[in-house]
Amino acid sequence: MLAKKTSKNQVTLPKKALQDIPETDYFDVTAKGGVLILRPVTMAEKGSRLATVRRKIKELGIEMKDMDRAIAWARGRHRR
């Protein structure tokens, strides 16, 4: 498959190249050794990640005092 870069540095990806990739509007682009690597990025709805994190914290039984201890521990390690 062939794609052409325009004068505005835009590339249209061939439909066939995207047929096995879930519908997405954004790609993470990495240049490595003269090769471009595109990875599909899915955007989460605003607030959905926070809700997921809060749900996981509740499932694990983590309390505010646990987080305070973890923060104090981490800050103590970085001061050395």
mmCIF file of the N, C-alpha and C atoms, coordinates in Angstrom:
data_MODEL
# 
_entry.id   MODEL 
# 
loop_
_atom_site.group_PDB 
_atom_site.id 
_atom_site.type_symbol 
_atom_site.label_atom_id 
_atom_site.label_alt_id 
_atom_site.label_comp_id 
_atom_site.label_asym_id 
_atom_site.label_entity_id 
_atom_site.label_seq_id 
_atom_site.pdbx_PDB_ins_code 
_atom_site.Cartn_x 
_atom_site.Cartn_y 
_atom_site.Cartn_z 
_atom_site.occupancy 
_atom_site.B_iso_or_equiv 
_atom_site.pdbx_formal_charge 
_atom_site.auth_seq_id 
_atom_site.auth_comp_id 
_atom_site.auth_asym_id 
_atom_site.auth_atom_id 
_atom_site.pdbx_PDB_model_num 
ATOM 1   N N  . MET A 1 1  ? 0.839   -1.177 0.000  1.00 0.00 ? 1  MET A N  1 
ATOM 2   C CA . MET A 1 1  ? 0.000   0.000  0.000  1.00 0.00 ? 1  MET A CA 1 
ATOM 3   C C  . MET A 1 1  ? 0.883   1.239  0.000  1.00 0.00 ? 1  MET A C  1 
ATOM 4   N N  . LEU A 1 2  ? 0.379   2.254  -0.616 1.00 0.00 ? 2  LEU A N  1 
ATOM 5   C CA . LEU A 1 2  ? 1.141   3.484  -0.758 1.00 0.00 ? 2  LEU A CA 1 
ATOM 6   C C  . LEU A 1 2  ? 0.327   4.653  -0.225 1.00 0.00 ? 2  LEU A C  1 
ATOM 7   N N  . ALA A 1 3  ? 0.985   5.536  0.514  1.00 0.00 ? 3  ALA A N  1 
ATOM 8   C CA . ALA A 1 3  ? 0.349   6.762  0.999  1.00 0.00 ? 3  ALA A CA 1 
ATOM 9   C C  . ALA A 1 3  ? 1.290   7.912  0.674  1.00 0.00 ? 3  ALA A C  1 
ATOM 10  N N  . LYS A 1 4  ? 0.724   9.072  0.358  1.00 0.00 ? 4  LYS A N  1 
ATOM 11  C CA . LYS A 1 4  ? 1.522   10.227 -0.030 1.00 0.00 ? 4  LYS A CA 1 
ATOM 12  C C  . LYS A 1 4  ? 1.392   11.321 1.018  1.00 0.00 ? 4  LYS A C  1 
ATOM 13  N N  . LYS A 1 5  ? 2.520   11.922 1.357  1.00 0.00 ? 5  LYS A N  1 
ATOM 14  C CA . LYS A 1 5  ? 2.533   13.052 2.281  1.00 0.00 ? 5  LYS A CA 1 
ATOM 15  C C  . LYS A 1 5  ? 2.263   14.318 1.479  1.00 0.00 ? 5  LYS A C  1 
ATOM 16  N N  . THR A 1 6  ? 1.345   15.155 1.967  1.00 0.00 ? 6  THR A N  1 
ATOM 17  C CA . THR A 1 6  ? 1.024   16.394 1.263  1.00 0.00 ? 6  THR A CA 1 
ATOM 18  C C  . THR A 1 6  ? 1.999   17.495 1.667  1.00 0.00 ? 6  THR A C  1 
ATOM 19  N N  . SER A 1 7  ? 1.887   18.642 1.015  1.00 0.00 ? 7  SER A N  1 
ATOM 20  C CA . SER A 1 7  ? 2.752   19.781 1.343  1.00 0.00 ? 7  SER A CA 1 
ATOM 21  C C  . SER A 1 7  ? 2.493   20.292 2.764  1.00 0.00 ? 7  SER A C  1 
ATOM 22  N N  . LYS A 1 8  ? 1.358   19.913 3.332  1.00 0.00 ? 8  LYS A N  1 
ATOM 23  C CA . LYS A 1 8  ? 1.021   20.319 4.705  1.00 0.00 ? 8  LYS A CA 1 
ATOM 24  C C  . LYS A 1 8  ? 1.338   19.210 5.718  1.00 0.00 ? 8  LYS A C  1 
ATOM 25  N N  . ASN A 1 9  ? 2.180   18.265 5.306  1.00 0.00 ? 9  ASN A N  1 
ATOM 26  C CA . ASN A 1 9  ? 2.588   17.136 6.156  1.00 0.00 ? 9  ASN A CA 1 
ATOM 27  C C  . ASN A 1 9  ? 1.416   16.272 6.613  1.00 0.00 ? 9  ASN A C  1 
ATOM 28  N N  . GLN A 1 10 ? 0.420   16.122 5.786  1.00 0.00 ? 10 GLN A N  1 
ATOM 29  C CA . GLN A 1 10 ? -0.714  15.260 6.098  1.00 0.00 ? 10 GLN A CA 1 
ATOM 30  C C  . GLN A 1 10 ? -0.634  13.996 5.253  1.00 0.00 ? 10 GLN A C  1 
ATOM 31  N N  . VAL A 1 11 ? -1.049  12.895 5.857  1.00 0.00 ? 11 VAL A N  1 
ATOM 32  C CA . VAL A 1 11 ? -1.044  11.609 5.169  1.00 0.00 ? 11 VAL A CA 1 
ATOM 33  C C  . VAL A 1 11 ? -2.435  11.000 5.298  1.00 0.00 ? 11 VAL A C  1 
ATOM 34  N N  . THR A 1 12 ? -2.995  10.570 4.178  1.00 0.00 ? 12 THR A N  1 
ATOM 35  C CA . THR A 1 12 ? -4.265  9.854  4.203  1.00 0.00 ? 12 THR A CA 1 
ATOM 36  C C  . THR A 1 12 ? -3.946  8.372  4.206  1.00 0.00 ? 12 THR A C  1 
ATOM 37  N N  . LEU A 1 13 ? -4.470  7.680  5.206  1.00 0.00 ? 13 LEU A N  1 
ATOM 38  C CA . LEU A 1 13 ? -4.191  6.254  5.318  1.00 0.00 ? 13 LEU A CA 1 
ATOM 39  C C  . LEU A 1 13 ? -5.164  5.468  4.445  1.00 0.00 ? 13 LEU A C  1 
ATOM 40  N N  . PRO A 1 14 ? -4.655  4.493  3.707  1.00 0.00 ? 14 PRO A N  1 
ATOM 41  C CA . PRO A 1 14 ? -5.532  3.678  2.863  1.00 0.00 ? 14 PRO A CA 1 
ATOM 42  C C  . PRO A 1 14 ? -6.575  2.932  3.700  1.00 0.00 ? 14 PRO A C  1 
ATOM 43  N N  . LYS A 1 15 ? -7.780  2.853  3.192  1.00 0.00 ? 15 LYS A N  1 
ATOM 44  C CA . LYS A 1 15 ? -8.881  2.179  3.885  1.00 0.00 ? 15 LYS A CA 1 
ATOM 45  C C  . LYS A 1 15 ? -8.511  0.740  4.233  1.00 0.00 ? 15 LYS A C  1 
ATOM 46  N N  . LYS A 1 16 ? -7.834  0.067  3.313  1.00 0.00 ? 16 LYS A N  1 
ATOM 47  C CA . LYS A 1 16 ? -7.453  -1.332 3.529  1.00 0.00 ? 16 LYS A CA 1 
ATOM 48  C C  . LYS A 1 16 ? -6.497  -1.467 4.722  1.00 0.00 ? 16 LYS A C  1 
ATOM 49  N N  . ALA A 1 17 ? -5.643  -0.463 4.930  1.00 0.00 ? 17 ALA A N  1 
ATOM 50  C CA . ALA A 1 17 ? -4.688  -0.513 6.038  1.00 0.00 ? 17 ALA A CA 1 
ATOM 51  C C  . ALA A 1 17 ? -5.390  -0.420 7.389  1.00 0.00 ? 17 ALA A C  1 
ATOM 52  N N  . LEU A 1 18 ? -6.579  0.156  7.402  1.00 0.00 ? 18 LEU A N  1 
ATOM 53  C CA . LEU A 1 18 ? -7.299  0.366  8.654  1.00 0.00 ? 18 LEU A CA 1 
ATOM 54  C C  . LEU A 1 18 ? -8.446  -0.610 8.883  1.00 0.00 ? 18 LEU A C  1 
ATOM 55  N N  . GLN A 1 19 ? -8.644  -1.547 7.982  1.00 0.00 ? 19 GLN A N  1 
ATOM 56  C CA . GLN A 1 19 ? -9.806  -2.432 8.077  1.00 0.00 ? 19 GLN A CA 1 
ATOM 57  C C  . GLN A 1 19 ? -9.829  -3.287 9.337  1.00 0.00 ? 19 GLN A C  1 
ATOM 58  N N  . ASP A 1 20 ? -8.667  -3.633 9.895  1.00 0.00 ? 20 ASP A N  1 
ATOM 59  C CA . ASP A 1 20 ? -8.628  -4.473 11.093 1.00 0.00 ? 20 ASP A CA 1 
ATOM 60  C C  . ASP A 1 20 ? -8.430  -3.673 12.376 1.00 0.00 ? 20 ASP A C  1 
ATOM 61  N N  . ILE A 1 21 ? -8.447  -2.350 12.263 1.00 0.00 ? 21 ILE A N  1 
ATOM 62  C CA . ILE A 1 21 ? -8.264  -1.481 13.422 1.00 0.00 ? 21 ILE A CA 1 
ATOM 63  C C  . ILE A 1 21 ? -9.627  -0.921 13.814 1.00 0.00 ? 21 ILE A C  1 
ATOM 64  N N  . PRO A 1 22 ? -9.965  -1.010 15.110 1.00 0.00 ? 22 PRO A N  1 
ATOM 65  C CA . PRO A 1 22 ? -11.253 -0.453 15.535 1.00 0.00 ? 22 PRO A CA 1 
ATOM 66  C C  . PRO A 1 22 ? -11.344 1.027  15.167 1.00 0.00 ? 22 PRO A C  1 
ATOM 67  N N  . GLU A 1 23 ? -12.553 1.478  14.917 1.00 0.00 ? 23 GLU A N  1 
ATOM 68  C CA . GLU A 1 23 ? -12.744 2.872  14.520 1.00 0.00 ? 23 GLU A CA 1 
ATOM 69  C C  . GLU A 1 23 ? -12.133 3.802  15.567 1.00 0.00 ? 23 GLU A C  1 
ATOM 70  N N  . THR A 1 24 ? -11.246 4.658  15.119 1.00 0.00 ? 24 THR A N  1 
ATOM 71  C CA . THR A 1 24 ? -10.575 5.601  16.011 1.00 0.00 ? 24 THR A CA 1 
ATOM 72  C C  . THR A 1 24 ? -10.253 6.873  15.253 1.00 0.00 ? 24 THR A C  1 
ATOM 73  N N  . ASP A 1 25 ? -10.184 7.968  15.976 1.00 0.00 ? 25 ASP A N  1 
ATOM 74  C CA . ASP A 1 25 ? -9.859  9.254  15.368 1.00 0.00 ? 25 ASP A CA 1 
ATOM 75  C C  . ASP A 1 25 ? -8.431  9.687  15.669 1.00 0.00 ? 25 ASP A C  1 
ATOM 76  N N  . TYR A 1 26 ? -7.806  9.072  16.673 1.00 0.00 ? 26 TYR A N  1 
ATOM 77  C CA . TYR A 1 26 ? -6.479  9.498  17.099 1.00 0.00 ? 26 TYR A CA 1 
ATOM 78  C C  . TYR A 1 26 ? -5.491  8.337  17.066 1.00 0.00 ? 26 TYR A C  1 
ATOM 79  N N  . PHE A 1 27 ? -4.242  8.675  16.753 1.00 0.00 ? 27 PHE A N  1 
ATOM 80  C CA . PHE A 1 27 ? -3.159  7.702  16.733 1.00 0.00 ? 27 PHE A CA 1 
ATOM 81  C C  . PHE A 1 27 ? -1.964  8.276  17.476 1.00 0.00 ? 27 PHE A C  1 
ATOM 82  N N  . ASP A 1 28 ? -1.276  7.431  18.220 1.00 0.00 ? 28 ASP A N  1 
ATOM 83  C CA . ASP A 1 28 ? 0.003   7.797  18.812 1.00 0.00 ? 28 ASP A CA 1 
ATOM 84  C C  . ASP A 1 28 ? 1.037   7.517  17.734 1.00 0.00 ? 28 ASP A C  1 
ATOM 85  N N  . VAL A 1 29 ? 1.846   8.508  17.394 1.00 0.00 ? 29 VAL A N  1 
ATOM 86  C CA . VAL A 1 29 ? 2.811   8.366  16.306 1.00 0.00 ? 29 VAL A CA 1 
ATOM 87  C C  . VAL A 1 29 ? 4.222   8.380  16.883 1.00 0.00 ? 29 VAL A C  1 
ATOM 88  N N  . THR A 1 30 ? 5.006   7.372  16.519 1.00 0.00 ? 30 THR A N  1 
ATOM 89  C CA . THR A 1 30 ? 6.393   7.266  16.946 1.00 0.00 ? 30 THR A CA 1 
ATOM 90  C C  . THR A 1 30 ? 7.267   7.106  15.712 1.00 0.00 ? 30 THR A C  1 
ATOM 91  N N  . ALA A 1 31 ? 8.363   7.866  15.670 1.00 0.00 ? 31 ALA A N  1 
ATOM 92  C CA . ALA A 1 31 ? 9.336   7.715  14.585 1.00 0.00 ? 31 ALA A CA 1 
ATOM 93  C C  . ALA A 1 31 ? 10.519  6.931  15.151 1.00 0.00 ? 31 ALA A C  1 
ATOM 94  N N  . LYS A 1 32 ? 10.838  5.805  14.519 1.00 0.00 ? 32 LYS A N  1 
ATOM 95  C CA . LYS A 1 32 ? 11.908  4.945  15.026 1.00 0.00 ? 32 LYS A CA 1 
ATOM 96  C C  . LYS A 1 32 ? 12.690  4.368  13.856 1.00 0.00 ? 32 LYS A C  1 
ATOM 97  N N  . GLY A 1 33 ? 13.943  4.724  13.756 1.00 0.00 ? 33 GLY A N  1 
ATOM 98  C CA . GLY A 1 33 ? 14.796  4.182  12.700 1.00 0.00 ? 33 GLY A CA 1 
ATOM 99  C C  . GLY A 1 33 ? 14.279  4.461  11.300 1.00 0.00 ? 33 GLY A C  1 
ATOM 100 N N  . GLY A 1 34 ? 13.703  5.644  11.085 1.00 0.00 ? 34 GLY A N  1 
ATOM 101 C CA . GLY A 1 34 ? 13.188  5.995  9.770  1.00 0.00 ? 34 GLY A CA 1 
ATOM 102 C C  . GLY A 1 34 ? 11.830  5.390  9.452  1.00 0.00 ? 34 GLY A C  1 
ATOM 103 N N  . VAL A 1 35 ? 11.199  4.787  10.455 1.00 0.00 ? 35 VAL A N  1 
ATOM 104 C CA . VAL A 1 35 ? 9.892   4.156  10.271 1.00 0.00 ? 35 VAL A CA 1 
ATOM 105 C C  . VAL A 1 35 ? 8.882   4.854  11.180 1.00 0.00 ? 35 VAL A C  1 
ATOM 106 N N  . LEU A 1 36 ? 7.694   5.138  10.643 1.00 0.00 ? 36 LEU A N  1 
ATOM 107 C CA . LEU A 1 36 ? 6.623   5.702  11.456 1.00 0.00 ? 36 LEU A CA 1 
ATOM 108 C C  . LEU A 1 36 ? 5.749   4.568  11.978 1.00 0.00 ? 36 LEU A C  1 
ATOM 109 N N  . ILE A 1 37 ? 5.478   4.606  13.267 1.00 0.00 ? 37 ILE A N  1 
ATOM 110 C CA . ILE A 1 37 ? 4.623   3.606  13.893 1.00 0.00 ? 37 ILE A CA 1 
ATOM 111 C C  . ILE A 1 37 ? 3.385   4.325  14.410 1.00 0.00 ? 37 ILE A C  1 
ATOM 112 N N  . LEU A 1 38 ? 2.209   3.868  13.975 1.00 0.00 ? 38 LEU A N  1 
ATOM 113 C CA . LEU A 1 38 ? 0.948   4.457  14.418 1.00 0.00 ? 38 LEU A CA 1 
ATOM 114 C C  . LEU A 1 38 ? 0.218   3.458  15.300 1.00 0.00 ? 38 LEU A C  1 
ATOM 115 N N  . ARG A 1 39 ? -0.159  3.892  16.493 1.00 0.00 ? 39 ARG A N  1 
ATOM 116 C CA . ARG A 1 39 ? -0.923  3.043  17.411 1.00 0.00 ? 39 ARG A CA 1 
ATOM 117 C C  . ARG A 1 39 ? -2.254  3.727  17.694 1.00 0.00 ? 39 ARG A C  1 
ATOM 118 N N  . PRO A 1 40 ? -3.366  3.037  17.501 1.00 0.00 ? 40 PRO A N  1 
ATOM 119 C CA . PRO A 1 40 ? -4.671  3.642  17.774 1.00 0.00 ? 40 PRO A CA 1 
ATOM 120 C C  . PRO A 1 40 ? -4.795  4.038  19.245 1.00 0.00 ? 40 PRO A C  1 
ATOM 121 N N  . VAL A 1 41 ? -5.385  5.188  19.482 1.00 0.00 ? 41 VAL A N  1 
ATOM 122 C CA . VAL A 1 41 ? -5.611  5.676  20.838 1.00 0.00 ? 41 VAL A CA 1 
ATOM 123 C C  . VAL A 1 41 ? -7.111  5.836  21.030 1.00 0.00 ? 41 VAL A C  1 
ATOM 124 N N  . THR A 1 42 ? -7.620  5.251  22.086 1.00 0.00 ? 42 THR A N  1 
ATOM 125 C CA . THR A 1 42 ? -9.038  5.434  22.382 1.00 0.00 ? 42 THR A CA 1 
ATOM 126 C C  . THR A 1 42 ? -9.163  6.476  23.479 1.00 0.00 ? 42 THR A C  1 
ATOM 127 N N  . MET A 1 43 ? -10.047 7.412  23.271 1.00 0.00 ? 43 MET A N  1 
ATOM 128 C CA . MET A 1 43 ? -10.262 8.488  24.229 1.00 0.00 ? 43 MET A CA 1 
ATOM 129 C C  . MET A 1 43 ? -11.416 8.088  25.142 1.00 0.00 ? 43 MET A C  1 
ATOM 130 N N  . ALA A 1 44 ? -11.180 8.201  26.436 1.00 0.00 ? 44 ALA A N  1 
ATOM 131 C CA . ALA A 1 44 ? -12.228 7.881  27.404 1.00 0.00 ? 44 ALA A CA 1 
ATOM 132 C C  . ALA A 1 44 ? -13.122 9.103  27.598 1.00 0.00 ? 44 ALA A C  1 
ATOM 133 N N  . GLU A 1 45 ? -14.370 8.839  27.910 1.00 0.00 ? 45 GLU A N  1 
ATOM 134 C CA . GLU A 1 45 ? -15.284 9.940  28.194 1.00 0.00 ? 45 GLU A CA 1 
ATOM 135 C C  . GLU A 1 45 ? -14.796 10.687 29.425 1.00 0.00 ? 45 GLU A C  1 
ATOM 136 N N  . LYS A 1 46 ? -15.024 11.995 29.438 1.00 0.00 ? 46 LYS A N  1 
ATOM 137 C CA . LYS A 1 46 ? -14.589 12.830 30.546 1.00 0.00 ? 46 LYS A CA 1 
ATOM 138 C C  . LYS A 1 46 ? -15.142 12.279 31.859 1.00 0.00 ? 46 LYS A C  1 
ATOM 139 N N  . GLY A 1 47 ? -14.236 12.035 32.810 1.00 0.00 ? 47 GLY A N  1 
ATOM 140 C CA . GLY A 1 47 ? -14.640 11.543 34.118 1.00 0.00 ? 47 GLY A CA 1 
ATOM 141 C C  . GLY A 1 47 ? -14.699 10.034 34.248 1.00 0.00 ? 47 GLY A C  1 
ATOM 142 N N  . SER A 1 48 ? -14.672 9.306  33.141 1.00 0.00 ? 48 SER A N  1 
ATOM 143 C CA . SER A 1 48 ? -14.817 7.849  33.230 1.00 0.00 ? 48 SER A CA 1 
ATOM 144 C C  . SER A 1 48 ? -13.592 7.185  33.852 1.00 0.00 ? 48 SER A C  1 
ATOM 145 N N  . ARG A 1 49 ? -12.404 7.710  33.593 1.00 0.00 ? 49 ARG A N  1 
ATOM 146 C CA . ARG A 1 49 ? -11.201 7.117  34.197 1.00 0.00 ? 49 ARG A CA 1 
ATOM 147 C C  . ARG A 1 49 ? -11.209 7.326  35.705 1.00 0.00 ? 49 ARG A C  1 
ATOM 148 N N  . LEU A 1 50 ? -11.602 8.520  36.117 1.00 0.00 ? 50 LEU A N  1 
ATOM 149 C CA . LEU A 1 50 ? -11.664 8.799  37.544 1.00 0.00 ? 50 LEU A CA 1 
ATOM 150 C C  . LEU A 1 50 ? -12.653 7.863  38.234 1.00 0.00 ? 50 LEU A C  1 
ATOM 151 N N  . ALA A 1 51 ? -13.790 7.643  37.617 1.00 0.00 ? 51 ALA A N  1 
ATOM 152 C CA . ALA A 1 51 ? -14.793 6.730  38.178 1.00 0.00 ? 51 ALA A CA 1 
ATOM 153 C C  . ALA A 1 51 ? -14.229 5.316  38.281 1.00 0.00 ? 51 ALA A C  1 
ATOM 154 N N  . THR A 1 52 ? -13.468 4.900  37.282 1.00 0.00 ? 52 THR A N  1 
ATOM 155 C CA . THR A 1 52 ? -12.854 3.568  37.292 1.00 0.00 ? 52 THR A CA 1 
ATOM 156 C C  . THR A 1 52 ? -11.848 3.449  38.431 1.00 0.00 ? 52 THR A C  1 
ATOM 157 N N  . VAL A 1 53 ? -11.026 4.476  38.607 1.00 0.00 ? 53 VAL A N  1 
ATOM 158 C CA . VAL A 1 53 ? -10.027 4.465  39.682 1.00 0.00 ? 53 VAL A CA 1 
ATOM 159 C C  . VAL A 1 53 ? -10.715 4.427  41.043 1.00 0.00 ? 53 VAL A C  1 
ATOM 160 N N  . ARG A 1 54 ? -11.733 5.254  41.213 1.00 0.00 ? 54 ARG A N  1 
ATOM 161 C CA . ARG A 1 54 ? -12.451 5.277  42.495 1.00 0.00 ? 54 ARG A CA 1 
ATOM 162 C C  . ARG A 1 54 ? -13.098 3.924  42.798 1.00 0.00 ? 54 ARG A C  1 
ATOM 163 N N  . ARG A 1 55 ? -13.659 3.292  41.784 1.00 0.00 ? 55 ARG A N  1 
ATOM 164 C CA . ARG A 1 55 ? -14.290 1.979  41.956 1.00 0.00 ? 55 ARG A CA 1 
ATOM 165 C C  . ARG A 1 55 ? -13.240 0.940  42.375 1.00 0.00 ? 55 ARG A C  1 
ATOM 166 N N  . LYS A 1 56 ? -12.078 0.982  41.742 1.00 0.00 ? 56 LYS A N  1 
ATOM 167 C CA . LYS A 1 56 ? -11.010 0.035  42.058 1.00 0.00 ? 56 LYS A CA 1 
ATOM 168 C C  . LYS A 1 56 ? -10.499 0.248  43.482 1.00 0.00 ? 56 LYS A C  1 
ATOM 169 N N  . ILE A 1 57 ? -10.349 1.513  43.890 1.00 0.00 ? 57 ILE A N  1 
ATOM 170 C CA . ILE A 1 57 ? -9.906  1.824  45.252 1.00 0.00 ? 57 ILE A CA 1 
ATOM 171 C C  . ILE A 1 57 ? -10.892 1.253  46.264 1.00 0.00 ? 57 ILE A C  1 
ATOM 172 N N  . LYS A 1 58 ? -12.172 1.421  45.975 1.00 0.00 ? 58 LYS A N  1 
ATOM 173 C CA . LYS A 1 58 ? -13.211 0.905  46.878 1.00 0.00 ? 58 LYS A CA 1 
ATOM 174 C C  . LYS A 1 58 ? -13.163 -0.623 46.939 1.00 0.00 ? 58 LYS A C  1 
ATOM 175 N N  . GLU A 1 59 ? -13.007 -1.279 45.784 1.00 0.00 ? 59 GLU A N  1 
ATOM 176 C CA . GLU A 1 59 ? -12.931 -2.746 45.729 1.00 0.00 ? 59 GLU A CA 1 
ATOM 177 C C  . GLU A 1 59 ? -11.758 -3.273 46.548 1.00 0.00 ? 59 GLU A C  1 
ATOM 178 N N  . LEU A 1 60 ? -10.638 -2.544 46.510 1.00 0.00 ? 60 LEU A N  1 
ATOM 179 C CA . LEU A 1 60 ? -9.437  -2.978 47.219 1.00 0.00 ? 60 LEU A CA 1 
ATOM 180 C C  . LEU A 1 60 ? -9.468  -2.615 48.702 1.00 0.00 ? 60 LEU A C  1 
ATOM 181 N N  . GLY A 1 61 ? -10.458 -1.825 49.100 1.00 0.00 ? 61 GLY A N  1 
ATOM 182 C CA . GLY A 1 61 ? -10.569 -1.433 50.503 1.00 0.00 ? 61 GLY A CA 1 
ATOM 183 C C  . GLY A 1 61 ? -9.530  -0.409 50.925 1.00 0.00 ? 61 GLY A C  1 
ATOM 184 N N  . ILE A 1 62 ? -9.008  0.344  49.970 1.00 0.00 ? 62 ILE A N  1 
ATOM 185 C CA . ILE A 1 62 ? -8.003  1.366  50.275 1.00 0.00 ? 62 ILE A CA 1 
ATOM 186 C C  . ILE A 1 62 ? -8.704  2.582  50.866 1.00 0.00 ? 62 ILE A C  1 
ATOM 187 N N  . GLU A 1 63 ? -8.154  3.067  51.986 1.00 0.00 ? 63 GLU A N  1 
ATOM 188 C CA . GLU A 1 63 ? -8.729  4.228  52.658 1.00 0.00 ? 63 GLU A CA 1 
ATOM 189 C C  . GLU A 1 63 ? -7.779  5.412  52.548 1.00 0.00 ? 63 GLU A C  1 
ATOM 190 N N  . MET A 1 64 ? -8.281  6.593  52.925 1.00 0.00 ? 64 MET A N  1 
ATOM 191 C CA . MET A 1 64 ? -7.485  7.812  52.838 1.00 0.00 ? 64 MET A CA 1 
ATOM 192 C C  . MET A 1 64 ? -6.185  7.688  53.636 1.00 0.00 ? 64 MET A C  1 
ATOM 193 N N  . LYS A 1 65 ? -6.248  7.056  54.813 1.00 0.00 ? 65 LYS A N  1 
ATOM 194 C CA . LYS A 1 65 ? -5.040  6.905  55.635 1.00 0.00 ? 65 LYS A CA 1 
ATOM 195 C C  . LYS A 1 65 ? -3.988  6.066  54.903 1.00 0.00 ? 65 LYS A C  1 
ATOM 196 N N  . ASP A 1 66 ? -4.427  5.082  54.114 1.00 0.00 ? 66 ASP A N  1 
ATOM 197 C CA . ASP A 1 66 ? -3.494  4.268  53.333 1.00 0.00 ? 66 ASP A CA 1 
ATOM 198 C C  . ASP A 1 66 ? -2.784  5.121  52.285 1.00 0.00 ? 66 ASP A C  1 
ATOM 199 N N  . MET A 1 67 ? -3.551  5.988  51.638 1.00 0.00 ? 67 MET A N  1 
ATOM 200 C CA . MET A 1 67 ? -2.960  6.869  50.622 1.00 0.00 ? 67 MET A CA 1 
ATOM 201 C C  . MET A 1 67 ? -2.008  7.873  51.259 1.00 0.00 ? 67 MET A C  1 
ATOM 202 N N  . ASP A 1 68 ? -2.389  8.407  52.434 1.00 0.00 ? 68 ASP A N  1 
ATOM 203 C CA . ASP A 1 68 ? -1.512  9.346  53.140 1.00 0.00 ? 68 ASP A CA 1 
ATOM 204 C C  . ASP A 1 68 ? -0.184  8.685  53.492 1.00 0.00 ? 68 ASP A C  1 
ATOM 205 N N  . ARG A 1 69 ? -0.248  7.438  53.981 1.00 0.00 ? 69 ARG A N  1 
ATOM 206 C CA . ARG A 1 69 ? 0.981   6.701  54.312 1.00 0.00 ? 69 ARG A CA 1 
ATOM 207 C C  . ARG A 1 69 ? 1.839   6.458  53.072 1.00 0.00 ? 69 ARG A C  1 
ATOM 208 N N  . ALA A 1 70 ? 1.197   6.111  51.961 1.00 0.00 ? 70 ALA A N  1 
ATOM 209 C CA . ALA A 1 70 ? 1.934   5.858  50.716 1.00 0.00 ? 70 ALA A CA 1 
ATOM 210 C C  . ALA A 1 70 ? 2.616   7.130  50.225 1.00 0.00 ? 70 ALA A C  1 
ATOM 211 N N  . ILE A 1 71 ? 1.932   8.256  50.328 1.00 0.00 ? 71 ILE A N  1 
ATOM 212 C CA . ILE A 1 71 ? 2.518   9.534  49.900 1.00 0.00 ? 71 ILE A CA 1 
ATOM 213 C C  . ILE A 1 71 ? 3.696   9.891  50.794 1.00 0.00 ? 71 ILE A C  1 
ATOM 214 N N  . ALA A 1 72 ? 3.527   9.747  52.106 1.00 0.00 ? 72 ALA A N  1 
ATOM 215 C CA . ALA A 1 72 ? 4.617   10.042 53.039 1.00 0.00 ? 72 ALA A CA 1 
ATOM 216 C C  . ALA A 1 72 ? 5.814   9.144  52.766 1.00 0.00 ? 72 ALA A C  1 
ATOM 217 N N  . TRP A 1 73 ? 5.554   7.862  52.504 1.00 0.00 ? 73 TRP A N  1 
ATOM 218 C CA . TRP A 1 73 ? 6.635   6.919  52.197 1.00 0.00 ? 73 TRP A CA 1 
ATOM 219 C C  . TRP A 1 73 ? 7.374   7.349  50.932 1.00 0.00 ? 73 TRP A C  1 
ATOM 220 N N  . ALA A 1 74 ? 6.625   7.698  49.884 1.00 0.00 ? 74 ALA A N  1 
ATOM 221 C CA . ALA A 1 74 ? 7.239   8.091  48.612 1.00 0.00 ? 74 ALA A CA 1 
ATOM 222 C C  . ALA A 1 74 ? 8.036   9.377  48.762 1.00 0.00 ? 74 ALA A C  1 
ATOM 223 N N  . ARG A 1 75 ? 7.506   10.332 49.478 1.00 0.00 ? 75 ARG A N  1 
ATOM 224 C CA . ARG A 1 75 ? 8.231   11.593 49.686 1.00 0.00 ? 75 ARG A CA 1 
ATOM 225 C C  . ARG A 1 75 ? 9.502   11.363 50.478 1.00 0.00 ? 75 ARG A C  1 
ATOM 226 N N  . GLY A 1 76 ? 9.465   10.481 51.445 1.00 0.00 ? 76 GLY A N  1 
ATOM 227 C CA . GLY A 1 76 ? 10.649  10.168 52.240 1.00 0.00 ? 76 GLY A CA 1 
ATOM 228 C C  . GLY A 1 76 ? 11.736  9.519  51.408 1.00 0.00 ? 76 GLY A C  1 
ATOM 229 N N  . ARG A 1 77 ? 11.368  8.694  50.460 1.00 0.00 ? 77 ARG A N  1 
ATOM 230 C CA . ARG A 1 77 ? 12.343  8.014  49.599 1.00 0.00 ? 77 ARG A CA 1 
ATOM 231 C C  . ARG A 1 77 ? 13.027  8.993  48.661 1.00 0.00 ? 77 ARG A C  1 
ATOM 232 N N  . HIS A 1 78 ? 12.316  10.002 48.186 1.00 0.00 ? 78 HIS A N  1 
ATOM 233 C CA . HIS A 1 78 ? 12.884  10.930 47.206 1.00 0.00 ? 78 HIS A CA 1 
ATOM 234 C C  . HIS A 1 78 ? 13.763  11.997 47.843 1.00 0.00 ? 78 HIS A C  1 
ATOM 235 N N  . ARG A 1 79 ? 13.729  12.133 49.153 1.00 0.00 ? 79 ARG A N  1 
ATOM 236 C CA . ARG A 1 79 ? 14.540  13.148 49.831 1.00 0.00 ? 79 ARG A CA 1 
ATOM 237 C C  . ARG A 1 79 ? 15.948  12.654 50.108 1.00 0.00 ? 79 ARG A C  1 
ATOM 238 N N  . ARG A 1 80 ? 16.178  11.379 49.965 1.00 0.00 ? 80 ARG A N  1 
ATOM 239 C CA . ARG A 1 80 ? 17.501  10.809 50.287 1.00 0.00 ? 80 ARG A CA 1 
ATOM 240 C C  . ARG A 1 80 ? 18.528  11.200 49.287 1.00 0.00 ? 80 ARG A C  1 
# 
